[in-house]
Amino acid sequence: MKNIITIFVTFHLLLFCTDCRSQDEIRLLVRGDDIGSAHAANLGCIESYRDGIMQSVEIMVPCAWFPEAVSMLRENPGLDVGVHITLTSEWDRVKWRPLTHAPSITDEDGYFYPVIWPGGQFPEEQALRSQQWKLEEIEAEMRAQIELARKYIPRISHLSCHMGCSGWDEAVGEVYRRLAVEYGLDIPSGETKLERFPLAEKGETLEERVANFIGGLNKLEPGHTYLFVEHPAVASPEMEAVGHPGYEDVNEDRDLVRRMFTSEAVKKVIEERRIRLISYADLVQ
């Protein structure tokens, strides 16, 4: 009887201590978007995971470099993966098409529209929201992207949206949420309590970006879970050709993200502050 009581007390003490540690723990989810969109993005995302702080990556299924991304992800089974639902194609010199027959959400050439909302350099006729879109075509395309991703990457853990694909109409958002539940990819934000990473500004140089990111790391508070989202890639002629009005420095910008994610100075601060790097998969365990 004495041994049973000892085991019982020890077990509950362990539970109590674990709970205390979780309340004092700083957790940070570093997410890289757009793997599959370009060879340079694939390389940058994998390097940001292997040699850096990124723990989750979002795959764009309709894009040309999806097959290579699948192969790379198979070689890196510890990298958490989400389906980055894609209904737009923003770049000027490279375009993406839907997996399904979806004429109500594509332009006259069969490509996704550049943006969801009009504004800036994108007029009304280039915005998906302004078209005579059909909800059933949007649902079919979302479903096709999820199923193709799951076919080749069974460990898919969650969904995310490229350029606000679910936040522009209540009915579209409902379809998105329903599919997430149907496929077991829903991560309720109210339970995860993700907070935005406190980054005042990005910075123009690598030194500025590292310093600003470290400044954000030093503001993180125990007992909170933070989310930081960016788009790593390697500088290359391929990425030099990518851009749109208002965002022409894609090549330099995304290479700086990769270099910041792999910065030794950043990793040192994370270690010193005992910040736990987590993934979306960790949130549902």
matplotlib code that plots the C-alpha trace (Angstrom):
import matplotlib.pyplot as plt

x = [0.0, 2.9, 4.4, 1.1, 0.7, 4.3, 3.7, 0.4, 2.0, 5.0, 2.8, 0.7, 3.8, 5.2, 2.0, 2.1, 5.7, 5.1, 2.1, 4.3, 7.0, 4.5, 3.1, 6.6, 7.7, 8.1, 7.0, 7.6, 6.2, 8.3, 6.5, 7.9, 5.4, 5.3, 7.4, 6.5, 6.2, 9.8, 13.0, 14.6, 11.7, 12.1, 15.8, 15.3, 12.6, 14.6, 17.7, 15.7, 14.5, 17.8, 20.1, 17.7, 14.7, 11.8, 9.6, 6.5, 6.3, 3.3, 3.1, 1.5, 0.0, -1.0, 2.5, 5.2, 7.7, 5.3, 6.8, 10.3, 8.9, 7.3, 10.6, 12.5, 9.8, 10.2, 13.9, 13.0, 10.3, 10.6, 9.5, 5.8, 3.7, 0.5, -1.5, -1.3, -4.6, -4.0, -6.7, -4.5, -1.4, 0.2, 3.5, 3.7, 6.0, 4.9, 1.4, -0.5, -3.7, -6.2, -6.1, -9.8, -12.0, -12.9, -13.7, -15.4, -12.2, -9.8, -9.1, -9.6, -6.3, -7.2, -4.9, -5.9, -6.5, -3.6, -5.3, -8.4, -9.1, -8.5, -6.1, -2.8, -1.5, -4.3, -7.6, -11.0, -10.9, -7.8, -9.4, -11.1, -13.7, -15.0, -15.7, -18.8, -17.2, -19.0, -18.7, -18.9, -15.9, -13.9, -14.8, -13.8, -10.4, -9.7, -10.6, -8.4, -5.4, -5.8, -6.2, -3.2, -1.1, -2.2, -1.6, 2.1, 2.6, 0.5, 1.8, 0.1, -1.1, -3.0, -4.4, -3.4, -4.3, -2.3, -3.1, -6.3, -8.0, -10.6, -11.1, -12.8, -16.3, -18.2, -19.4, -15.9, -14.6, -17.2, -16.2, -12.5, -13.3, -15.5, -12.9, -10.3, -12.5, -13.4, -9.8, -8.7, -6.6, -8.3, -6.3, -8.6, -7.0, -8.8, -7.1, -3.6, -3.6, -1.1, 0.1, 1.8, 5.5, 6.4, 8.4, 8.6, 10.0, 11.8, 15.0, 16.7, 20.0, 20.8, 22.3, 19.1, 16.8, 18.8, 18.9, 15.1, 14.2, 16.4, 14.7, 11.4, 12.7, 13.7, 10.1, 8.6, 7.0, 6.7, 3.5, 2.8, 2.9, 3.9, 3.7, 6.2, 5.5, 7.8, 8.9, 12.5, 14.2, 17.7, 18.9, 19.0, 18.2, 14.9, 13.8, 15.1, 12.3, 9.7, 7.7, 4.8, 4.2, 5.0, 7.1, 10.0, 12.8, 11.5, 14.9, 16.8, 14.0, 13.4, 17.1, 17.4, 14.6, 16.6, 19.7, 17.9, 16.3, 19.7, 21.6, 23.8, 23.1, 19.4, 19.8, 22.0, 19.4, 16.7, 19.0, 19.9, 16.2, 15.2, 12.6, 11.0, 10.6, 7.4, 5.3, 1.6, 1.8, 2.9, -0.3, -2.6, -0.7]
y = [0.0, 2.4, 1.8, 2.5, 5.8, 6.8, 6.2, 8.1, 11.1, 11.1, 10.9, 13.9, 15.9, 15.2, 16.4, 19.6, 20.3, 19.8, 22.2, 24.7, 24.4, 24.9, 28.1, 29.5, 28.4, 30.7, 29.0, 30.2, 28.8, 30.0, 29.3, 29.5, 30.0, 29.1, 25.9, 24.5, 28.0, 28.0, 26.0, 28.8, 28.8, 25.0, 25.3, 28.3, 26.5, 23.3, 25.2, 27.3, 24.1, 22.1, 24.9, 27.4, 28.0, 27.2, 24.4, 24.5, 25.0, 25.7, 24.0, 25.5, 22.5, 24.1, 25.4, 24.1, 23.1, 21.1, 17.7, 18.8, 20.1, 16.7, 14.9, 17.3, 17.0, 13.2, 13.6, 15.8, 14.0, 16.1, 19.3, 20.0, 20.7, 22.6, 22.9, 26.6, 26.9, 28.9, 30.8, 33.6, 34.1, 37.4, 37.5, 39.2, 36.7, 33.4, 32.2, 29.3, 27.5, 25.6, 21.8, 21.6, 23.0, 26.4, 29.0, 31.3, 31.9, 32.2, 34.9, 34.5, 32.6, 30.1, 31.5, 32.5, 36.2, 38.1, 39.1, 38.6, 42.3, 45.2, 47.9, 49.5, 48.4, 45.8, 47.1, 45.7, 43.4, 41.6, 40.8, 37.5, 39.0, 41.2, 38.2, 36.1, 33.3, 30.1, 28.6, 25.1, 25.6, 27.1, 24.2, 21.7, 23.4, 23.6, 19.9, 18.9, 20.8, 19.1, 15.6, 15.9, 17.1, 14.3, 11.8, 12.6, 14.0, 12.0, 13.8, 17.1, 18.6, 21.8, 24.3, 27.8, 30.5, 32.1, 35.8, 35.7, 32.9, 32.3, 35.7, 37.6, 36.1, 34.4, 31.5, 30.9, 31.0, 28.4, 26.1, 26.4, 25.7, 22.7, 21.1, 21.6, 19.7, 17.0, 16.2, 16.5, 19.6, 22.1, 23.8, 25.9, 29.3, 29.8, 26.7, 27.4, 31.0, 32.1, 35.6, 37.7, 38.0, 41.6, 42.8, 46.6, 46.6, 44.2, 46.1, 46.6, 44.8, 41.4, 43.1, 45.2, 42.2, 40.1, 42.9, 43.6, 40.0, 39.6, 42.6, 40.8, 37.6, 39.6, 40.9, 37.4, 36.6, 33.3, 31.4, 32.7, 31.1, 33.3, 33.0, 34.4, 34.0, 34.7, 33.5, 32.2, 31.6, 31.6, 34.4, 33.3, 34.4, 32.5, 34.8, 37.9, 37.4, 37.2, 40.2, 42.6, 46.3, 47.4, 44.4, 44.1, 43.2, 39.6, 38.0, 40.1, 40.2, 36.5, 35.6, 37.9, 35.9, 32.7, 34.2, 35.6, 32.2, 30.5, 33.3, 32.0, 35.2, 34.5, 30.9, 31.9, 34.3, 31.5, 29.2, 31.7, 32.6, 29.0, 29.7, 26.4, 26.2, 24.4, 23.5, 23.3, 19.6, 20.3, 22.3, 19.3, 16.8]
z = [0.0, 0.9, -2.6, -4.3, -2.4, -3.2, -6.9, -6.8, -5.1, -7.4, -10.5, -9.5, -8.6, -12.0, -13.6, -11.4, -12.3, -16.0, -15.9, -14.1, -16.7, -19.5, -17.8, -17.6, -21.0, -24.0, -27.2, -30.7, -33.9, -36.9, -40.1, -43.7, -46.5, -50.2, -50.5, -53.9, -55.5, -56.8, -56.8, -54.8, -52.3, -51.8, -51.2, -48.8, -46.8, -46.3, -45.3, -42.9, -41.2, -41.3, -40.3, -38.8, -36.6, -38.9, -37.7, -40.0, -43.7, -46.0, -49.3, -52.4, -54.3, -57.7, -58.3, -60.7, -58.1, -55.9, -57.0, -56.0, -52.7, -52.0, -52.6, -50.3, -47.6, -47.7, -47.0, -44.0, -42.1, -39.0, -40.8, -40.1, -43.2, -43.9, -47.1, -48.1, -49.9, -53.1, -55.0, -56.4, -58.5, -57.7, -59.7, -63.1, -64.9, -63.5, -63.1, -61.5, -62.5, -60.5, -60.3, -61.1, -63.8, -62.2, -64.8, -62.3, -60.3, -63.2, -65.8, -69.6, -69.9, -67.2, -64.5, -61.0, -60.5, -58.9, -55.7, -53.6, -53.0, -55.4, -54.3, -55.0, -58.4, -58.7, -60.2, -59.7, -62.7, -61.3, -58.0, -57.3, -55.0, -57.8, -60.1, -60.5, -58.5, -57.6, -54.1, -55.4, -57.6, -54.7, -52.5, -55.3, -55.7, -52.0, -51.7, -54.6, -53.2, -49.8, -51.3, -53.6, -50.7, -48.5, -51.2, -51.4, -47.9, -45.5, -42.4, -43.4, -40.0, -40.9, -43.4, -44.0, -46.5, -49.3, -49.5, -47.4, -49.3, -46.6, -45.0, -47.8, -47.7, -44.9, -47.1, -48.3, -44.8, -43.7, -46.5, -45.5, -41.9, -42.8, -44.9, -42.2, -39.8, -42.4, -43.1, -39.5, -40.2, -37.9, -35.2, -33.1, -32.6, -29.3, -27.9, -29.3, -28.2, -30.8, -30.5, -33.2, -32.8, -31.7, -34.6, -34.9, -38.5, -40.8, -41.6, -44.9, -44.3, -42.8, -39.7, -39.2, -39.7, -37.2, -34.7, -35.0, -34.7, -31.6, -30.2, -30.7, -29.1, -26.0, -25.7, -25.6, -22.3, -20.4, -20.7, -24.2, -27.6, -30.5, -34.3, -36.8, -40.5, -43.4, -46.8, -47.1, -50.4, -51.8, -54.0, -57.6, -61.2, -60.8, -58.0, -59.7, -62.2, -59.6, -58.5, -59.0, -58.8, -55.3, -54.5, -56.9, -54.5, -53.9, -54.5, -52.0, -49.4, -49.3, -49.2, -46.2, -44.5, -45.1, -43.7, -40.7, -40.0, -40.0, -38.1, -35.3, -33.4, -33.5, -32.5, -29.6, -28.1, -28.5, -26.6, -23.9, -23.3, -23.4, -26.0, -27.2, -31.0, -31.9, -34.9, -35.6, -35.1, -31.5, -30.9, -31.5, -29.4]

ax = plt.figure().add_subplot(projection="3d")
ax.plot(x, y, z, "-o")
ax.set_aspect("equal")
plt.show()
